[in-house]
Amino acid sequence: MYTRRGDRGETSLFGPKRVRKDAPLVEAYGTIDELSSFIGVAISTAKDREVVSSLKTVQKLLFVAGADAASPSLKTKASRITEADTQTIERMTDDLLAKLPSLRNFILPGGTPTAASIQAARTVCRRAERRIVAASEAERVNPELVPFFNRLSSYLFNLSRFANMKAGRKEELWRG
């Protein structure tokens, strides 16, 4: 499918507003889309049902976050990330932490393809968070987005550890 409406370097947010494709808000929701794709790569390699289920939950929340970021007017009727969504990620993180050994060192990203993909997704998540912060300087954005992405990156870090643990892959500690 194509519309040709973006051929001059502009795109639409939800509603009639047109903006440049390099606008901070477009960068933010484009990075959220990229993150969802990285999550899809991790899903495609994952063999553990719990990991797949967790990643699919994250991916669904990312679609809400993308719609939210593309709807800068909080009056626009769109799906929104809420404090409850952030709390869901916190509960998921707490569940993982209860299953993981404590960590006192930095670990090198890697391990299984699934864990490495989740670590890559985590770095894209951090970028999405930075893009949302930058966009909030130019536009009014949902204030729940920043804490949501902050918690999500922590969750992805722990999920990568969990994926390695479930696969029997030992974490490689960084000793500086």
Backbone bond lengths (Angstrom), bond angles and torsions (degrees), N, CA, C in turn:
res aa  C-N    CA-C-N  psi(-1)  N-CA   C-N-CA  omega(-1)  CA-C   N-CA-C  phi
1 M - - - 1.440 - - 1.527 108.97 -
2 Y 1.295 116.25 143.65 1.457 121.39 172.68 1.521 108.83 -152.56
3 T 1.342 115.31 154.05 1.466 120.08 -177.08 1.526 112.91 -121.02
4 R 1.301 117.23 -19.48 1.474 124.61 -175.71 1.531 113.18 70.31
5 R 1.331 117.48 -0.27 1.472 119.37 -178.02 1.528 111.82 -70.35
6 G 1.329 118.07 -19.18 1.456 120.58 -178.84 1.512 113.93 -97.86
7 D 1.316 116.91 7.07 1.466 120.71 -174.91 1.525 114.05 -67.08
8 R 1.311 118.15 -13.81 1.465 120.85 179.46 1.530 111.91 -105.41
9 G 1.341 115.34 16.77 1.460 119.02 175.34 1.514 114.84 83.58
10 E 1.322 116.49 18.12 1.459 120.02 176.78 1.516 110.04 -122.74
11 T 1.320 115.21 157.65 1.462 121.61 177.40 1.518 108.22 -142.00
12 S 1.306 115.88 169.76 1.463 120.73 179.66 1.520 110.64 -103.93
13 L 1.304 114.73 141.67 1.451 120.76 165.36 1.526 105.29 -88.97
14 F 1.334 118.37 175.97 1.460 118.31 174.30 1.518 107.42 -61.23
15 G 1.298 116.28 129.80 1.449 121.58 -175.40 1.517 109.02 102.39
16 P 1.322 116.84 -172.61 1.470 120.20 -173.34 1.528 114.77 -80.07
17 K 1.310 118.16 -10.91 1.460 121.61 -173.03 1.529 111.94 -66.24
18 R 1.345 116.07 130.72 1.466 122.75 174.24 1.527 107.29 -107.52
19 V 1.325 115.81 140.51 1.465 121.38 179.63 1.521 109.04 -138.70
20 R 1.329 114.76 162.33 1.462 119.46 175.81 1.524 109.26 -65.65
21 K 1.323 115.70 149.58 1.466 120.10 -178.33 1.527 113.00 -69.52
22 D 1.329 117.41 -14.40 1.463 119.55 176.54 1.532 112.31 -102.26
23 A 1.327 116.76 14.50 1.466 120.82 177.28 1.531 109.47 -63.60
24 P 1.329 117.53 147.61 1.466 120.17 -177.81 1.533 114.33 -53.10
25 L 1.317 117.11 -38.95 1.461 119.28 -179.57 1.526 111.70 -68.62
26 V 1.320 116.41 -36.89 1.470 120.37 177.29 1.530 109.38 -67.29
27 E 1.331 116.72 -39.85 1.469 120.45 174.56 1.526 110.49 -58.99
28 A 1.330 116.53 -40.21 1.467 120.52 -178.66 1.523 111.09 -65.71
29 Y 1.339 117.06 -52.88 1.467 115.80 -176.58 1.517 112.11 -75.38
30 G 1.318 117.91 -22.10 1.466 120.00 172.01 1.521 111.49 -67.15
31 T 1.318 116.31 -37.40 1.466 120.36 177.73 1.528 110.70 -70.15
32 I 1.322 116.94 -34.91 1.471 120.32 175.04 1.526 109.75 -63.22
33 D 1.320 117.04 -40.77 1.467 121.46 177.01 1.531 110.45 -63.14
34 E 1.324 116.08 -42.80 1.467 120.86 177.20 1.531 110.50 -60.65
35 L 1.323 116.40 -42.65 1.463 120.85 177.86 1.524 110.84 -60.01
36 S 1.316 117.02 -43.86 1.465 120.35 178.72 1.523 110.90 -60.42
37 S 1.325 116.84 -37.54 1.468 120.31 177.60 1.524 111.39 -66.84
38 F 1.324 117.27 -40.32 1.470 120.09 176.13 1.525 110.84 -63.21
39 I 1.322 116.42 -37.95 1.467 120.05 175.83 1.526 108.99 -62.69
40 G 1.333 116.88 -39.69 1.466 120.78 176.80 1.515 112.37 -60.59
41 V 1.322 117.35 -39.16 1.470 120.70 176.27 1.528 109.57 -62.08
42 A 1.319 116.69 -44.97 1.470 120.04 179.48 1.529 110.75 -61.91
43 I 1.322 117.15 -41.30 1.467 120.88 177.79 1.524 110.37 -60.15
44 S 1.333 115.84 -40.34 1.473 119.51 -176.40 1.525 112.64 -66.30
45 T 1.328 117.35 -21.97 1.469 120.22 -179.83 1.526 112.87 -100.69
46 A 1.324 116.59 -16.62 1.470 120.65 -173.32 1.524 111.56 -72.42
47 K 1.302 114.69 137.63 1.463 121.14 177.42 1.531 111.46 -108.63
48 D 1.308 117.08 -22.26 1.459 121.74 -177.48 1.533 110.06 -83.18
49 R 1.318 116.23 126.57 1.471 121.11 -176.69 1.524 112.85 -60.75
50 E 1.319 116.42 -39.57 1.465 120.23 -179.15 1.530 110.92 -64.17
51 V 1.319 116.51 -40.77 1.465 120.92 178.07 1.527 109.74 -65.43
52 V 1.330 117.25 -45.92 1.472 120.90 179.50 1.524 110.32 -60.01
53 S 1.314 117.04 -47.04 1.464 121.18 -179.50 1.526 111.15 -59.84
54 S 1.324 116.53 -43.42 1.466 121.09 178.79 1.522 111.25 -62.35
55 L 1.323 115.98 -44.65 1.466 120.13 -179.44 1.523 111.42 -64.94
56 K 1.317 117.46 -37.26 1.472 120.05 178.15 1.527 110.95 -67.40
57 T 1.320 116.90 -36.69 1.469 120.09 175.05 1.522 109.76 -61.12
58 V 1.326 116.28 -45.44 1.465 121.06 178.40 1.523 110.22 -60.93
59 Q 1.312 117.31 -45.34 1.459 120.82 -177.46 1.531 111.16 -60.80
60 K 1.319 116.79 -40.75 1.474 120.02 178.01 1.527 110.76 -64.07
61 L 1.317 117.13 -41.34 1.463 120.09 176.98 1.528 111.38 -64.85
62 L 1.327 116.94 -32.92 1.470 119.94 178.41 1.525 111.70 -66.40
63 F 1.324 117.55 -32.32 1.463 119.06 175.81 1.525 110.37 -65.89
64 V 1.321 116.88 -38.17 1.466 120.49 175.14 1.529 109.25 -64.04
65 A 1.328 116.75 -45.63 1.470 121.00 -179.27 1.525 111.60 -62.06
66 G 1.332 117.21 -39.85 1.460 120.29 178.20 1.517 111.82 -64.24
67 A 1.327 116.66 -43.51 1.468 120.27 177.15 1.524 110.21 -63.35
68 D 1.309 116.04 -39.56 1.460 121.84 178.77 1.530 110.21 -61.72
69 A 1.319 116.65 -49.35 1.469 120.58 -178.57 1.524 111.95 -65.01
70 A 1.325 117.43 -29.84 1.468 121.10 -179.76 1.527 111.84 -83.68
71 S 1.320 117.07 2.63 1.469 122.54 -179.08 1.522 109.15 -123.69
72 P 1.336 117.32 73.65 1.459 118.63 -172.55 1.525 113.92 -63.32
73 S 1.313 117.40 -30.96 1.455 118.77 177.58 1.519 108.29 -75.81
74 L 1.310 115.68 116.94 1.460 119.16 -178.84 1.522 111.46 -68.18
75 K 1.348 116.16 -7.99 1.463 120.50 175.26 1.523 111.19 -83.53
76 T 1.344 116.69 -18.91 1.459 120.91 178.89 1.517 109.02 -64.76
77 K 1.316 115.47 133.94 1.464 119.27 178.21 1.522 107.50 -76.76
78 A 1.313 115.33 104.80 1.468 121.42 -179.69 1.518 107.95 -149.80
79 S 1.308 115.29 161.50 1.462 119.35 173.82 1.519 108.34 -64.19
80 R 1.310 116.58 141.54 1.463 121.50 -178.71 1.522 110.52 -130.16
81 I 1.311 114.74 143.79 1.460 120.47 169.13 1.528 106.73 -73.84
82 T 1.317 115.29 135.52 1.463 120.52 -178.04 1.527 109.95 -120.43
83 E 1.298 115.19 170.26 1.460 120.15 175.13 1.528 110.15 -58.96
84 A 1.328 116.69 -33.75 1.473 120.62 178.27 1.529 111.02 -62.57
85 D 1.338 117.46 -35.68 1.472 120.39 177.40 1.526 110.35 -65.64
86 T 1.321 116.26 -42.51 1.466 120.26 177.35 1.526 110.00 -63.10
87 Q 1.311 116.58 -40.49 1.466 120.24 177.80 1.529 111.52 -65.14
88 T 1.321 117.10 -34.23 1.467 120.26 175.13 1.521 110.05 -60.31
89 I 1.335 116.58 -45.91 1.467 120.64 178.52 1.532 110.00 -63.22
90 E 1.315 117.29 -39.31 1.468 120.21 178.07 1.528 110.98 -62.28
91 R 1.326 117.36 -43.93 1.474 120.54 178.19 1.524 110.80 -63.04
92 M 1.331 116.52 -42.08 1.464 120.16 178.50 1.530 110.10 -61.81
93 T 1.334 116.54 -39.91 1.465 121.05 178.29 1.524 110.60 -65.09
94 D 1.322 115.91 -45.67 1.469 119.81 179.03 1.525 111.01 -59.47
95 D 1.329 116.86 -40.20 1.471 120.68 178.04 1.526 111.11 -60.94
96 L 1.344 116.13 -42.63 1.471 119.62 178.75 1.524 111.32 -66.63
97 L 1.321 116.03 -45.04 1.465 119.51 -177.22 1.525 111.83 -60.56
98 A 1.322 116.49 -30.67 1.467 119.96 177.82 1.530 111.57 -68.28
99 K 1.329 117.23 -20.91 1.469 122.06 -177.99 1.526 112.88 -99.13
100 L 1.333 116.55 -15.47 1.469 121.01 -174.12 1.525 111.59 -97.99
101 P 1.344 116.39 149.47 1.467 118.17 171.93 1.529 109.05 -68.26
102 S 1.331 116.13 150.36 1.463 118.90 178.91 1.526 109.16 -64.11
103 L 1.307 114.86 156.44 1.461 120.87 -175.31 1.519 108.62 -123.44
104 R 1.320 116.68 125.39 1.461 121.45 -179.85 1.532 111.85 -116.16
105 N 1.303 117.14 -4.37 1.464 122.01 -179.27 1.521 109.01 -128.16
106 F 1.328 114.45 165.81 1.454 118.90 168.68 1.520 107.55 -72.97
107 I 1.325 115.92 150.76 1.464 119.56 173.86 1.514 108.59 -118.80
108 L 1.315 114.88 150.71 1.457 119.98 177.24 1.522 108.86 -81.56
109 P 1.344 117.68 133.14 1.458 119.32 177.11 1.526 109.93 -61.88
110 G 1.302 116.01 141.18 1.463 119.68 178.94 1.499 111.08 148.70
111 G 1.309 114.94 -147.28 1.458 120.56 -176.40 1.512 110.00 95.12
112 T 1.314 116.20 -130.13 1.461 120.15 179.94 1.529 109.66 -73.22
113 P 1.332 117.78 160.83 1.468 119.15 175.20 1.535 112.30 -55.84
114 T 1.321 116.90 -37.74 1.468 119.62 179.24 1.522 110.75 -64.49
115 A 1.325 116.96 -49.32 1.465 120.57 -179.28 1.526 111.12 -62.44
116 A 1.325 117.01 -41.63 1.465 120.55 178.95 1.531 110.56 -63.98
117 S 1.331 117.03 -39.34 1.470 120.95 177.76 1.523 110.87 -64.83
118 I 1.312 116.29 -39.50 1.467 119.75 178.54 1.528 110.16 -66.73
119 Q 1.339 117.46 -38.48 1.468 120.16 176.42 1.534 110.63 -63.42
120 A 1.329 116.98 -40.91 1.470 119.72 176.68 1.530 109.86 -62.48
121 A 1.327 116.37 -41.83 1.469 120.66 177.52 1.528 110.45 -61.14
122 R 1.320 116.75 -38.14 1.467 120.86 179.00 1.525 111.14 -59.10
123 T 1.334 116.90 -40.83 1.466 118.96 -179.38 1.526 110.83 -69.86
124 V 1.322 117.29 -34.80 1.469 120.61 175.35 1.531 109.18 -67.24
125 C 1.319 116.78 -36.39 1.465 121.34 176.99 1.527 110.36 -60.96
126 R 1.317 116.79 -43.32 1.469 120.37 177.50 1.533 110.48 -61.92
127 R 1.330 116.11 -39.29 1.469 119.09 177.98 1.525 110.23 -65.76
128 A 1.327 117.36 -40.92 1.467 120.34 177.51 1.528 109.97 -58.29
129 E 1.315 115.65 -42.82 1.468 119.91 177.99 1.530 110.67 -59.56
130 R 1.331 116.76 -45.27 1.474 120.19 179.14 1.523 111.05 -63.97
131 R 1.325 117.45 -39.63 1.475 121.09 179.70 1.533 110.95 -65.88
132 I 1.322 116.68 -36.76 1.467 120.13 177.97 1.523 109.99 -66.74
133 V 1.327 116.77 -42.04 1.465 120.26 176.88 1.529 109.63 -60.41
134 A 1.325 117.60 -45.26 1.469 120.97 178.82 1.526 110.83 -62.68
135 A 1.316 117.15 -42.61 1.469 120.87 179.96 1.520 111.15 -63.89
136 S 1.324 116.73 -32.74 1.466 119.84 -178.26 1.528 112.01 -68.57
137 E 1.328 116.94 -15.93 1.463 120.47 174.71 1.526 111.14 -74.57
138 A 1.338 116.74 -27.88 1.462 121.34 -176.49 1.529 112.99 -104.32
139 E 1.320 116.92 -26.31 1.469 122.34 -174.95 1.518 109.20 -133.39
140 R 1.298 114.58 160.35 1.463 119.40 172.31 1.523 107.19 -85.00
141 V 1.324 116.65 116.30 1.466 120.68 179.36 1.530 108.99 -118.15
142 N 1.295 115.00 159.45 1.453 121.20 178.58 1.531 108.87 -58.66
143 P 1.327 118.72 119.89 1.463 120.24 -178.30 1.532 113.61 -65.86
144 E 1.324 118.17 -13.14 1.470 121.06 178.13 1.526 112.23 -75.87
145 L 1.337 117.87 -16.53 1.465 119.98 -176.17 1.528 112.83 -65.06
146 V 1.326 117.82 -41.78 1.469 119.72 -176.52 1.530 111.53 -64.65
147 P 1.339 119.96 -51.08 1.467 117.38 177.90 1.529 112.86 -62.70
148 F 1.330 116.93 -33.64 1.463 119.66 178.70 1.529 110.46 -60.20
149 F 1.337 117.20 -49.73 1.467 119.91 -178.46 1.527 111.62 -70.74
150 N 1.315 117.19 -30.98 1.457 120.01 175.55 1.527 110.47 -62.15
151 R 1.326 116.64 -46.57 1.473 120.23 178.21 1.519 111.79 -68.59
152 L 1.328 116.10 -37.49 1.462 119.53 -178.02 1.523 111.22 -62.89
153 S 1.328 117.96 -39.74 1.470 119.01 179.68 1.528 110.44 -64.32
154 S 1.321 117.21 -38.60 1.474 119.81 175.94 1.522 110.67 -64.21
155 Y 1.323 115.77 -41.57 1.462 119.65 178.73 1.529 110.65 -60.84
156 L 1.329 116.58 -45.42 1.467 119.80 -178.57 1.526 110.92 -63.04
157 F 1.323 117.08 -37.90 1.467 119.95 176.00 1.528 109.85 -57.35
158 N 1.318 115.85 -49.66 1.464 120.01 -178.35 1.523 112.30 -69.76
159 L 1.320 117.60 -33.03 1.461 120.06 177.23 1.528 110.63 -66.31
160 S 1.330 117.50 -36.22 1.472 119.30 177.28 1.528 109.81 -64.54
161 R 1.314 116.85 -40.25 1.469 120.78 176.35 1.524 110.34 -61.98
162 F 1.324 115.91 -42.90 1.459 121.22 -179.56 1.529 110.47 -64.24
163 A 1.332 116.99 -41.50 1.470 120.68 178.98 1.526 110.26 -61.13
164 N 1.317 117.01 -42.58 1.468 120.37 176.63 1.527 111.06 -63.89
165 M 1.320 116.73 -43.84 1.462 120.39 -179.46 1.534 110.62 -61.48
166 K 1.330 116.45 -45.48 1.469 120.11 -179.21 1.528 111.36 -62.95
167 A 1.328 116.81 -30.61 1.467 121.40 179.97 1.528 111.87 -87.15
168 G 1.326 117.49 -1.56 1.459 120.43 -179.37 1.516 113.54 77.18
169 R 1.329 117.36 17.91 1.465 122.18 -179.28 1.520 109.22 -93.34
170 K 1.307 116.25 125.32 1.459 121.97 -179.40 1.530 110.08 -76.92
171 E 1.336 116.06 142.14 1.459 120.75 177.36 1.523 109.87 -73.86
172 E 1.321 115.40 142.05 1.459 119.75 176.96 1.526 108.39 -97.45
173 L 1.318 115.52 113.72 1.459 120.70 -178.27 1.517 110.72 -77.55
174 W 1.327 115.66 144.42 1.460 121.29 173.33 1.514 107.21 -96.75
175 R 1.287 114.94 126.46 1.459 120.39 176.75 1.525 107.43 -121.88
176 G 1.312 115.06 107.74 1.457 120.36 -176.14 1.486 113.66 -87.78
